[in-house]
Every structure is written in structure tokens, then in C-alpha cells.
Amino acid sequence: MLNFRSDKHVFTYLAAILAGFALILLSDEALGDFFMNLFFYVGVIAAAFFSFVVIILGFFHLFHKG
């Protein structure tokens, strides 16, 4: 089992992932082409980056000898 208790920021990373998905959903609204594209790309980048961070932290905790 992975132990994320040693990282205080894991819930911040999860909140950033949810915010990225919220931006992706917000990009479907009629806000104009600029904001639709901006929200979509920022949401995709945020969700992908912070998902990658959580996965890497999971691997570090999995192989950490403690």
C-alpha cells in the first residue's frame, strides 16, 4: 500500500488535477474561441502534469525502504 502521508502536498496535487478537469469542462461553454482554447489547453496540461507528479510520488513511495 502506498503511503502518501509523508508528502504534505499530495492533496494539493489532487486538487490541481480536479481543477484541470474543471477547466476542460469549462472550455465547452460558449466563452469565445480564445477562452475556450485557453481553458482547454491549460486544463489538459495541468491535469497531465499533476497526474504525472502523483504517479512519480507513488513510485517513490513504493520503492522507498523505510
C-alpha positions in Angstrom: 0.0 0.0 0.0 1.3 3.4 -0.9 1.8 5.8 2.0 1.3 9.4 0.9 1.3 10.7 4.5 5.0 11.8 4.2 4.1 14.3 1.4 2.0 17.2 2.7 1.2 18.4 -0.7 -0.5 15.3 -2.2 -4.0 16.8 -1.7 -2.9 20.0 -3.3 -1.8 17.9 -6.3 -5.1 16.1 -6.4 -6.9 19.5 -6.2 -4.9 20.7 -9.1 -5.9 17.6 -11.1 -9.5 18.3 -10.4 -9.1 22.0 -11.3 -7.6 20.9 -14.6 -10.6 18.7 -15.4 -12.9 21.6 -14.3 -11.1 23.9 -16.8 -11.6 21.2 -19.5 -15.3 21.1 -18.8 -15.5 24.9 -18.7 -13.9 25.0 -22.1 -17.2 23.5 -23.5 -19.1 26.7 -22.6 -19.7 29.4 -25.1 -17.0 31.8 -23.9 -15.4 32.7 -27.2 -12.7 30.9 -29.1 -9.8 32.3 -27.2 -11.0 31.4 -23.8 -12.3 28.0 -25.0 -8.9 27.1 -26.3 -7.1 28.6 -23.3 -9.1 26.8 -20.7 -8.9 23.5 -22.7 -5.1 23.6 -23.1 -4.3 24.9 -19.6 -6.7 22.2 -18.2 -5.0 19.4 -20.2 -1.5 20.5 -19.2 -2.4 20.9 -15.6 -4.2 17.5 -15.4 -1.4 15.7 -17.2 1.4 17.3 -15.3 0.0 16.8 -11.8 -1.2 13.3 -12.6 2.4 12.6 -13.6 3.6 14.1 -10.3 1.3 11.9 -8.3 2.4 8.8 -10.3 6.1 9.6 -9.7 5.4 10.2 -6.0 3.6 6.8 -5.9 6.6 5.1 -7.4 9.0 6.8 -4.9 6.9 5.7 -2.0 6.5 2.2 -3.5 10.3 1.7 -3.7 11.2 3.6 -0.6 12.8 1.4 2.0 11.5 2.7 5.3 
